[in-house]
Amino acid sequence: MQRGRATHPISSVVWRNPQQGWAKISASPMRLTTVWHLRRAIRPHHRGTLWVCSRIVWLILALMLWVATEALAAADQLQVEQSTPAEGSPLASAGPITFLTTLRVSTGRLFLMNITNPAGMSMASASGRENDFSLNELLDIGYGITPDLQVFAAFPWFVYKSVSEVTATGHATKLATEGLGDALLFGRYTIFRAENDKFALDIAPIAGIKAPTVMSNTRFSAASAPFEPGSGAWDPLTGMTFVWQTIDWELDADAGYRVNTTAHDFRAGNAMFADMSVQRRIWPLQVSPGSAGFLYATLDSNFAGLAQNIAHKCADPDSGGTLWFLDPGIQYITAHFALKAAIQLPTVTALHGHALRPDYGAFLCIRVDL
């Protein structure tokens, strides 16, 4: 079987895990995987973990609803009109570090953000030990078409993956691949907004697709499908986003589902995802419309529930499962650029079989607003 790595379904190439490379997400004729199929694909001793993680997703959604209710109550109490805050408003505007769906961009404005994401994972068994390292360079572009409609594109312009294995007898092998990854294209449309000079609340659905960057039937190398830089598959996704901002705090969240299609006789398991990010301004202590820059402490959370991969029409027992990461970070934000950094820590790694387990990850981001 082709043991691979998994990817967070929406945070593009910058987030990976042991089942499928960021580019390895595929399925047969665009068929949705139902809850019944997912349950059959998950081994009984992992279902308890999946139950707990699914409740985490529901808690995130419940928290989003509670915050929305509180914000609406505050709006009624203040009796303010729903209007866009004036230029220079001191509302928090840091955004998440490890996912892209809730990043803000003004109407008629463009931002460019480069994300550097090194990550490592490993797997030990009686037959030996396997270690994996990857380095992803991602260019993310966002543009505000209208106050309610924004479009985004994420291009992994360099993807490097290496796998080294040492058997119980001491024999060592190493494989490395590099190239372009698959692009992520999606749009976001705000269906509800409440804003004043004290807070801002936005709820918006998203829809998009992961598209092959290199249109070719040839492979980048002799590596198995999960270790290729790109997949050649077209994978649609949809979800919902939530953003709540005050002067000192910001809360971002998303939840959704991605359907994976088949390419090169390989289909990665469909995936559900849920992310959350909390940001707190820590400098300056007092802000005003003329403040030049802001320093934020950030804590991101990434959850993914993955069905098993299908290779050559056979389910891979060393794939699928649930993952949850916590990502502490820091951000420096100005009106024209931002610097961001975070460390990704695996919290839950309930993966099937001998799938590679994530050990660490990091994010270094530079954003320029044009």
Steps between C-alpha positions, in 0.01 A plus 500: 500500500605859449554654837476875480427815681193706561426861443277747660227546239498880491820636637658414166851365477601652827348228712577132465466172680588135440240374254534712190716779377322832466455408138374148557127531531298313246183283448315299234233672284434798736312282747422636845604278789212463742526462875419132451798455266725686742393277788574186296844638410594566862614218720289432811775593747528845340129579500507622859766756410304607193190543720694729736646702212162536332366642825786752492377615159146537636633697797679735261178553304306556824758757613468678164121516546534626859741776400269601214207522742701709747618732224146555375385574853780752538401661170139537616609644832729757340232582238756566229465471128674218318770679306864442412736651759686811397856478366743462786254323731695334785311168472729198519591379151774239535333190355606135532846368414438135407188527281391740228120505488436800730778737394361851445557712189344840424295574188720577203813397693741214444726315740791263440618262773785252484483211746799279583397172663758239609351186658617161622339167581608147584385140546665219699416128476663163554641512146676836546448874515390749234549877511350761271585867445332755277549863412216691333517851358153641435395828337152608612316777311176668611287765328188683615251527212219653707451555875334157512691299237868407518702250297819318596766290328778301667788380282761260646792616285749262664428168672779276631436161660751245628454158658775304674460147634726286718411132529552282807816363336644850456440539126425865414316643198400855409264648241449868420267684260448866419290711266179702479205411719130529411329839523209584730235740361198614701256783550325641809169686509374673815135422574485680836690797640462714812757775562562814702799663666499242783473166316458333160328169422508320163350167395585378150485172305797395287527280190804402300710233338850360517629499143805341337772757439678288240261344247684180409447125515868445579621475858756729658707202618485131577354568845166352605196727468490646854859622468462683169508884508173517301206264458332584169159476672219757509357509855200724585438634850241705680452638850404789726715769663449721804694811611444705818717804574523742791761762582722250686387157377425312180342157454511319164345160425408281205348157443445309178543193284718406203422235240806341342517359149718239332824566313773253402289217648517657846227666708565650840216471748240776519556738789303713742680793662454757775738778600500771763734790579500736797715815487567746785672834457792522747665823375432789514287482814299804391407546133371786293406546132852629438686197643762381250544133594356230725645187663265204550529170685320227305373149568374302199329159501471261204280188489457252213303176468633290210356198321736230370699542181421281198793374290442272201137457615608366841464678834832584666495375863784740583296814431206694639418603854475821699748778571493804724774764528556799729715781359631779727636798309570871484422770241611855428239687292519839326284664235730386218670179612488221760750254647367175649650188659352192670602154620264210424466243781321165444238454774293205368645255243245218480617359168451153357762229468861605442426847364768761558431704814568876498782611731520875441420782262571871469362799308689814397287754313562836334195691375501816285183704438480685169 
